[in-house]
Structures are given as structure tokens and as C-alpha cells.
Amino acid sequence: MWGVERACVRVTTTTPRIPRGGSKARRATSRATMEASLGKQPSADVLKMWQDAEAVAFDVDSTVCVDEGIDELGAFLGAGERVEAITKRAMEGGMDFAEALQLRLEAMAVTTDSLAAFVSKHPPRYSNGIKELVDALRASGKEVFLVSGGFRQMVHPVGAGLGIPVDNIHANTITFNEDGSLKGFDPNEFPSKSGGKANAVKHIKATRGFKTMVMVGDGATDLEARVAGGADIVVGYGGAQRRAKVEAEADWFVTDLSVLAKALQ
């Protein structure tokens, strides 16, 4: 049938042999895979700090939102590759932040009209679980802040969608000339320079009277917030961008924001 000659064939069925230690090796591999997906686990002290902290500050790009807002703006304005390359260097700690900010603005040549067009066509794309996490933090009596290297013109709508007031937001401000062309950025904003997130968190603690505060973010600039008088711990987030430096140096590293919400219970 089907042009194949029939023949008597002796078929021997055997059960594959599992090498000695094979089951143990498989369990170890499975455990390593699970641990990698969970991220770096917190110590008892770190977990207690998360639960007892009076305030939590979030980075916005690739943390509260799934994308890098400045990169998206760059792509919208036809300068995507150049802007992304600068962002990557800055996030990995390879470039002074003020320099990176200026270079990206110059590459985009953003105007008041083009920025308004971008904001209207690109509503915030929130990370899974962030709204629930913010609600859980508020329910546990914690104040929530946004501390971002992005631009206020783009970050304020993100905060509005989460019920975070403008007074609880620190970000950069693009400045324009009277004709709407790019002038630069406001150097008085904390995030406009290297170490800016640390200074923002220190300012929040000093002016609001918080004794304990946590920073949550995906980049090297978020790690900088962990200084004397600044963030007591840094929780690294890798759900959008998993950066080796952050995973290694953060006090706790997660890829799922629901883990943080559950840890409050």
C-alpha cells in the first residue's frame, strides 16, 4: 500500500535510560529557571523595609510604562535610532545624564507643536499590574511619587491616570523659544543631571518628613537614589527592560509588579 513493500520487522520497544543523576540535574535546571524568572529575592530586612516604608517613588519609562517615552518621541520625530542609542548608554551608566538629555533633544529638534501632536496620539501604555500596585500602596498608607528622567509634558498624563498629583512628580521640563522651536531644558529640575534622582528623593524626604522611602526602577539612575538621606532600598524592575547591572546591584529585583503588591499583604 502507498508503494511500500510490506515486510516482517521485529520492533523492540525500550525505555530510555536516564543517566545517573539525570533527575537531580533536571530539578536543578528547573529550579534555576524558576529563580531567574522570579528575579533577585529580598532579604528579611529588605522585605520589612518595603512593607514599612512611608513612601515609594517610581521611575516612569520601562517601569510604570512599558516603553521609553523619549525613545518613542524620537521615533515619532524621525530620530529613533539615534535617541535609542543615547538612552541605552545613559541607562547603563555610560554617559552623564545632562549630556544625554541635551543630545537627545538636539537629535529630535522637538517643537511645541510636534510635542503636542505626540502626546495626543500616544496615551500612556501602563505596565501590567502598576495600577493595582499603586492602589495597594495607598491602601497600606504609603505616599506614591514619580521620579523620572522623562519630560513633564509626557509624564504628567501618566501620573493623572494613576491619580498621582503634579506635586508628587519630579521630571524634566523642555523649554521652548517664543516661536515654538526648541530652546533646551530646565537645569533646575532634579532629574536633569547625574545623581538627580537621589537629590529628588532626598528633597521629598526632607520636605515631606518621611523617614523611610523606596525607589523602584529599571535603570542605573534609579540605583543612584540609594544614598544617605535618599532611598533606603532600591527595587529593580525588569518586566520591560532587564538590565544586568540593576539586577546585580538592586536590593530586590522583580519582573512582575504583582509580586510587590502581594508582599504588602
C-alpha positions as CSV (number, residue, x, y, z in Angstrom):
1,M,0.0,0.0,0.0
2,W,1.2,3.5,-0.9
3,G,4.0,1.8,-2.9
4,V,5.8,0.5,0.2
5,E,6.8,-3.2,0.3
6,R,5.5,-4.9,3.4
7,A,8.0,-6.9,5.4
8,C,8.2,-8.6,8.7
9,V,10.1,-6.2,11.0
10,R,10.9,-7.0,14.6
11,V,10.3,-4.0,16.7
12,T,11.9,-3.8,20.1
13,T,10.5,-1.2,22.5
14,T,12.8,0.0,25.2
15,T,12.6,2.6,27.9
16,P,15.3,5.2,27.6
17,R,17.8,5.0,30.3
18,I,18.1,8.1,32.5
19,P,21.8,8.7,33.3
20,R,22.6,8.6,37.0
21,G,21.9,12.0,38.5
22,G,19.8,13.0,35.5
23,S,16.6,13.6,37.5
24,K,18.6,15.7,40.0
25,A,20.1,17.7,37.2
26,R,16.7,18.3,35.7
27,R,15.4,19.5,39.0
28,A,18.3,21.8,39.4
29,T,17.8,23.3,35.9
30,S,14.1,23.8,36.6
31,R,14.9,25.5,39.9
32,A,17.4,27.8,38.2
33,T,14.9,28.7,35.5
34,M,12.2,29.5,38.1
35,E,14.6,31.6,40.1
36,A,15.6,33.5,37.0
37,S,12.0,34.3,36.2
38,L,11.4,35.4,39.8
39,G,14.4,37.7,39.9
40,K,16.6,38.5,42.9
41,Q,14.8,37.8,46.1
42,P,14.7,40.2,49.1
43,S,16.3,39.6,52.4
44,A,14.1,39.8,55.5
45,D,15.3,43.3,56.2
46,V,14.6,44.4,52.6
47,L,11.1,42.9,52.7
48,K,10.4,44.6,56.0
49,M,11.6,47.9,54.6
50,W,9.2,47.5,51.6
51,Q,6.3,46.8,53.9
52,D,7.1,49.6,56.4
53,A,8.2,52.4,54.1
54,E,6.3,55.6,54.3
55,A,6.7,56.5,50.6
56,V,7.6,54.9,47.3
57,A,9.0,56.6,44.2
58,F,8.7,55.0,40.8
59,D,10.7,55.6,37.6
60,V,8.3,56.0,34.7
61,D,9.9,54.8,31.4
62,S,10.1,50.9,31.3
63,T,8.7,50.8,34.8
64,V,5.4,52.5,35.3
65,C,5.0,52.4,31.5
66,V,6.2,49.6,29.2
67,D,8.2,51.9,26.8
68,E,10.9,54.6,26.9
69,G,8.9,57.8,26.3
70,I,11.8,59.7,25.0
71,D,12.7,56.9,22.6
72,E,9.1,56.8,21.4
73,L,9.1,60.6,20.9
74,G,12.4,60.3,19.0
75,A,10.8,57.6,16.7
76,F,7.8,59.9,16.1
77,L,10.1,62.7,15.1
78,G,12.3,60.5,12.8
79,A,15.3,60.3,15.1
80,G,14.5,57.0,16.7
81,E,17.8,55.1,16.3
82,R,20.0,58.0,17.4
83,V,17.8,58.7,20.5
84,E,17.6,55.0,21.5
85,A,21.4,54.6,21.4
86,I,21.9,57.6,23.7
87,T,19.2,56.4,26.1
88,K,20.8,52.9,26.3
89,R,24.2,54.4,27.2
90,A,22.6,56.7,29.8
91,M,20.6,53.9,31.4
92,E,23.6,51.6,31.6
93,G,25.6,54.3,33.3
94,G,27.9,55.1,30.4
95,M,27.1,58.8,29.9
96,D,26.5,61.8,32.0
97,F,22.7,62.3,32.2
98,A,22.7,66.0,31.4
99,E,24.8,65.4,28.4
100,A,22.5,62.5,27.3
101,L,19.4,64.7,27.8
102,Q,20.8,67.6,25.7
103,L,22.0,65.2,22.9
104,R,18.6,63.6,22.6
105,L,16.8,66.9,22.5
106,E,19.1,68.2,19.8
107,A,18.6,64.9,17.8
108,M,14.8,65.3,17.9
109,A,14.6,69.1,17.3
110,V,11.2,68.9,19.1
111,T,8.8,71.8,18.8
112,T,5.8,72.8,20.8
113,D,3.5,71.6,18.0
114,S,5.3,68.3,17.4
115,L,5.4,67.5,21.2
116,A,1.6,68.3,21.5
117,A,0.9,66.0,18.5
118,F,2.9,63.2,20.0
119,V,1.2,63.4,23.4
120,S,-2.3,63.4,21.8
121,K,-1.5,60.4,19.7
122,H,0.4,58.3,22.3
123,P,-1.6,57.9,25.6
124,P,0.3,56.2,28.4
125,R,0.9,52.4,28.0
126,Y,1.0,51.2,31.6
127,S,2.9,48.1,32.7
128,N,0.8,45.2,33.8
129,G,-0.1,45.4,37.5
130,I,1.1,49.0,38.1
131,K,-2.4,50.4,38.8
132,E,-3.1,47.6,41.2
133,L,0.3,48.1,42.9
134,V,-0.3,51.9,43.3
135,D,-3.7,51.1,44.8
136,A,-2.2,48.6,47.2
137,L,0.5,51.1,48.3
138,R,-2.1,53.7,49.0
139,A,-4.3,51.2,50.9
140,S,-1.3,50.5,53.1
141,G,-0.9,54.2,53.9
142,K,2.1,54.9,51.6
143,E,2.5,58.1,49.5
144,V,3.4,57.5,45.9
145,F,5.7,59.6,43.7
146,L,7.0,59.6,40.2
147,V,10.7,60.5,39.7
148,S,11.6,60.4,36.0
149,G,14.3,61.5,33.6
150,G,11.5,61.9,31.1
151,F,9.7,65.2,30.3
152,R,6.9,66.6,32.4
153,Q,4.8,67.2,29.3
154,M,4.7,63.4,28.9
155,V,4.9,62.3,32.5
156,H,2.0,64.4,33.9
157,P,-0.6,62.4,31.9
158,V,1.0,59.2,33.3
159,G,0.5,60.5,36.8
160,A,-3.0,61.7,36.1
161,G,-4.0,58.2,35.0
162,L,-2.8,56.8,38.3
163,G,-4.2,59.6,40.5
164,I,-0.8,60.9,41.3
165,P,-0.8,64.7,41.8
166,V,1.6,67.0,40.0
167,D,3.2,67.9,43.3
168,N,4.3,64.3,43.6
169,I,6.1,64.3,40.3
170,H,9.7,65.2,39.6
171,A,10.7,65.1,35.9
172,N,12.5,67.3,33.3
173,T,10.9,70.2,31.5
174,I,11.6,71.0,27.9
175,T,11.9,74.7,27.2
176,F,10.9,76.5,24.0
177,N,11.5,79.8,22.3
178,E,8.6,82.1,21.6
179,D,8.3,80.7,18.0
180,G,7.8,77.2,19.4
181,S,11.3,75.9,18.5
182,L,13.5,74.0,20.9
183,K,15.4,76.1,23.5
184,G,16.7,73.3,25.8
185,F,15.7,72.0,29.2
186,D,15.2,73.4,32.7
187,P,18.5,72.8,34.6
188,N,16.8,73.4,37.9
189,E,14.8,70.2,37.7
190,F,16.4,67.5,39.9
191,P,16.4,64.7,37.2
192,S,18.2,67.0,34.6
193,K,21.7,65.9,35.9
194,S,23.5,62.9,37.1
195,G,22.5,62.0,40.7
196,G,19.3,63.8,40.1
197,K,17.1,61.0,41.3
198,A,19.0,60.8,44.5
199,N,18.6,64.5,45.1
200,A,14.9,64.3,44.2
201,V,14.3,61.5,46.8
202,K,16.3,63.4,49.4
203,H,14.2,66.5,48.7
204,I,11.0,64.6,49.1
205,K,12.1,63.0,52.4
206,A,13.3,66.3,53.8
207,T,10.3,68.4,52.8
208,R,7.6,65.8,53.5
209,G,9.1,64.4,56.7
210,F,9.3,60.8,55.5
211,K,11.8,58.6,57.5
212,T,11.8,55.7,55.0
213,M,11.4,55.7,51.3
214,V,11.8,53.1,48.4
215,M,12.8,53.7,44.8
216,V,11.5,51.4,42.1
217,G,13.0,51.4,38.6
218,D,14.8,49.7,35.8
219,G,18.0,51.8,35.2
220,A,21.3,52.8,36.6
221,T,20.0,56.2,37.5
222,D,17.5,54.5,39.9
223,L,20.3,52.8,41.7
224,E,21.8,56.2,42.3
225,A,18.9,57.1,44.5
226,R,20.2,54.8,47.2
227,V,22.3,57.3,49.1
228,A,22.4,58.7,52.6
229,G,19.2,60.7,53.1
230,G,17.8,59.2,49.9
231,A,16.1,55.9,49.1
232,D,16.6,53.3,51.8
233,I,16.4,50.5,49.3
234,V,16.1,50.2,45.5
235,V,13.8,47.6,43.9
236,G,14.9,46.8,40.4
237,Y,12.2,46.1,37.8
238,G,12.9,44.1,34.7
239,G,9.5,43.4,33.2
240,A,10.2,45.8,30.3
241,Q,14.0,46.0,30.2
242,R,16.1,43.6,32.1
243,R,19.5,45.2,32.8
244,A,22.3,43.1,34.3
245,K,23.7,46.0,36.4
246,V,20.3,46.7,38.0
247,E,19.6,43.0,38.7
248,A,23.0,42.6,40.3
249,E,23.0,45.8,42.4
250,A,19.4,46.3,43.4
251,D,18.2,45.2,46.9
252,W,15.4,43.3,45.3
253,F,14.7,42.6,41.6
254,V,11.3,41.6,40.1
255,T,9.9,41.1,36.6
256,D,6.3,41.1,37.8
257,L,4.8,44.0,39.7
258,S,2.2,41.8,41.3
259,V,5.0,40.3,43.4
260,L,5.4,43.7,45.1
261,A,1.7,44.1,45.7
262,K,1.4,40.6,47.2
263,A,4.4,41.4,49.5
264,L,2.4,44.1,51.2
265,Q,-0.2,41.7,52.4
